[in-house]
Amino acid sequence: MTMTRVRRLAISAALLLLPQTAHASLLSPELEDKLATGIALFVVFIVPVVLIVLFWMVHILPEKIAHQRNHPQFEAIRTLCLLSLIFGGLLWPIAWVWAYSKPVLHKMAYGTDQGDHGAEDAH
């Protein structure tokens, strides 16, 4: 390679490394502001509501399980789920275990391990 060819390659490489016109975004500044405002409003108002609803739905799972299984202590499990909301979820695992447990003492006392939730509403 000749010296002029090396110089040309060096100059070409230097020109390629020089910064070109930079575009920070494909959107106009006004559209960026509108998009940022929309995202902020979504995060401030919609996301907390969705998180609260999801938290509530998870917290009442033991209550739903106890109701499906006709657990005789359904109302107590429901109360424990509500108390768990007040105490920050600390009682929720107890409600979960209670909903899946077999009411042995209730069966010994009443002869059945099933509750009748519909009959309580009729009285």
C-alpha positions as CSV (number, residue, x, y, z in Angstrom):
1,M,0.0,0.0,0.0
2,T,1.2,3.4,-0.8
3,M,1.3,6.2,1.7
4,T,-1.5,8.2,-0.1
5,R,-3.7,5.2,0.1
6,V,-3.1,4.7,3.8
7,R,-3.8,8.4,4.3
8,R,-7.1,8.2,2.4
9,L,-8.1,5.2,4.5
10,A,-7.2,7.0,7.7
11,I,-9.2,10.1,6.6
12,S,-12.1,8.0,5.6
13,A,-12.1,6.2,8.9
14,A,-11.9,9.5,10.8
15,L,-14.8,10.9,8.8
16,L,-16.9,7.9,9.6
17,L,-16.1,8.2,13.3
18,L,-17.2,11.9,13.4
19,P,-20.6,12.4,15.0
20,Q,-23.5,12.8,12.6
21,T,-26.7,14.7,13.2
22,A,-28.2,13.2,16.3
23,H,-31.9,12.6,16.8
24,A,-33.0,11.9,20.3
25,S,-36.5,10.8,19.4
26,L,-38.6,10.1,16.5
27,L,-41.4,12.2,18.0
28,S,-41.8,15.9,18.0
29,P,-41.3,17.6,21.4
30,E,-45.0,18.4,21.7
31,L,-46.0,14.8,21.1
32,E,-43.3,13.7,23.6
33,D,-44.9,15.9,26.2
34,K,-48.3,14.6,25.5
35,L,-47.1,11.0,25.6
36,A,-45.2,11.6,28.9
37,T,-48.3,13.2,30.4
38,G,-50.5,10.3,29.3
39,I,-48.1,7.8,30.8
40,A,-47.8,9.7,34.0
41,L,-51.6,9.9,34.4
42,F,-51.9,6.2,33.7
43,V,-49.2,5.4,36.3
44,V,-50.7,7.7,38.9
45,F,-54.4,6.8,38.5
46,I,-54.9,3.5,36.7
47,V,-52.0,1.3,38.0
48,P,-52.8,1.8,41.8
49,V,-56.5,0.9,41.1
50,V,-55.5,-2.3,39.2
51,L,-53.0,-3.2,42.0
52,I,-55.6,-2.7,44.7
53,V,-58.2,-4.8,42.8
54,L,-55.6,-7.6,42.3
55,F,-54.6,-7.5,45.9
56,W,-58.2,-7.7,46.9
57,M,-58.9,-10.7,44.6
58,V,-55.9,-12.6,45.9
59,H,-57.0,-11.8,49.5
60,I,-60.5,-13.3,49.1
61,L,-59.2,-16.5,47.6
62,P,-59.4,-18.4,50.9
63,E,-63.0,-17.2,51.3
64,K,-64.0,-18.4,47.9
65,I,-62.3,-21.8,48.5
66,A,-64.1,-22.2,51.8
67,H,-67.4,-21.4,50.1
68,Q,-66.9,-23.8,47.3
69,R,-66.0,-26.6,49.7
70,N,-69.0,-25.8,51.9
71,H,-66.7,-25.3,54.9
72,P,-68.8,-25.0,58.1
73,Q,-66.6,-22.2,59.3
74,F,-67.0,-20.2,56.2
75,E,-68.0,-17.0,58.0
76,A,-65.0,-17.2,60.3
77,I,-62.7,-17.6,57.3
78,R,-64.3,-14.6,55.6
79,T,-63.8,-12.6,58.8
80,L,-60.1,-13.7,59.0
81,C,-59.6,-12.6,55.4
82,L,-61.0,-9.1,56.2
83,L,-58.9,-8.9,59.3
84,S,-55.9,-9.9,57.2
85,L,-56.4,-6.8,55.1
86,I,-56.2,-4.7,58.2
87,F,-53.1,-6.4,59.5
88,G,-51.2,-6.2,56.2
89,G,-51.7,-9.8,55.1
90,L,-50.2,-11.5,58.1
91,L,-53.3,-13.6,58.8
92,W,-53.8,-14.5,55.2
93,P,-51.8,-17.8,55.3
94,I,-53.8,-18.9,58.3
95,A,-57.0,-18.3,56.4
96,W,-55.6,-20.2,53.4
97,V,-54.7,-23.2,55.5
98,W,-58.0,-23.0,57.4
99,A,-60.0,-23.0,54.1
100,Y,-58.3,-26.2,53.0
101,S,-58.4,-28.0,56.4
102,K,-61.0,-30.6,57.2
103,P,-63.2,-29.6,60.1
104,V,-62.7,-32.7,62.2
105,L,-64.1,-31.3,65.5
106,H,-67.2,-30.0,63.6
107,K,-67.8,-33.4,62.2
108,M,-67.5,-34.9,65.7
109,A,-70.0,-32.4,67.1
110,Y,-72.5,-32.2,64.2
111,G,-71.9,-35.4,62.3
112,T,-70.9,-33.7,59.0
113,D,-68.0,-31.8,57.7
114,Q,-70.1,-29.7,55.3
115,G,-71.7,-26.4,56.1
116,D,-75.1,-25.3,54.7
117,H,-74.6,-21.6,53.7
118,G,-77.9,-21.3,51.8
119,A,-80.0,-22.4,54.9
120,E,-78.5,-19.6,57.0
121,D,-79.7,-17.0,54.5
122,A,-83.3,-18.4,54.5
123,H,-83.9,-17.9,58.2
